[in-house]
Amino acid sequence: MRRVIAIAVVGASVGGCSSMPSFSSFSWDSFKPTPPPIQVQLESTPPGADARTSLGPGCKTPCSVDVPAPDAGFSVTYTLNRFQSATIPVQVIRNPGDFATPASTITDPSPVFAELQPAGPPPRAARTVTHKPRKPKPPKGASEPADSPFPQPGAASPPPASSTR
């Protein structure tokens, strides 16, 4: 039985069987455990915003989501009606650990916080305004009607009335 197994292994490696992985393409990465997900706390002012990570998971603030530990940073986008959306970049910091401390992964900032600014007022619909027609102004220098109780500007004023006793 040992001869059959030995011959099969040698035959597979010599014959170049495509179904057997070769040792040159073998990777130890398949034995690495998958990193545990990172819990990210998401907060906003005002609360109740929809927060979505660039990695997929999202929730309504205040909340926390579990994201797979990425090799690089990611971002969180906050949206809420009548407020401008905001996107916050998040850095992932890995501490490889040593003999005394375990490896850890943290995010910066923690918690991820956004202060949403109110959006401007919605554009108003165009109103149709009807104006009353105005009387045209008389051209400058035109005289006023003679029956006007007011003197014309620049005209000589009449002498004061004398009073008799």
Secondary structure, 3 states (H helix, E strand, C coil): CHHHHHHHHHHHHHHCCCCCCCHHHCCHHHHCCCCCCEEEEEEEECCCCEEEECCCCEEECCEEEEECCCCCCEEEEEECCCECCEEEEEEEEEECCCCCCCCEEEEECCCEEEECCECCCCCCCCCCCCCCCCCCCCCCCCCCCCCCCCCCCCCCCCCCCCCCC
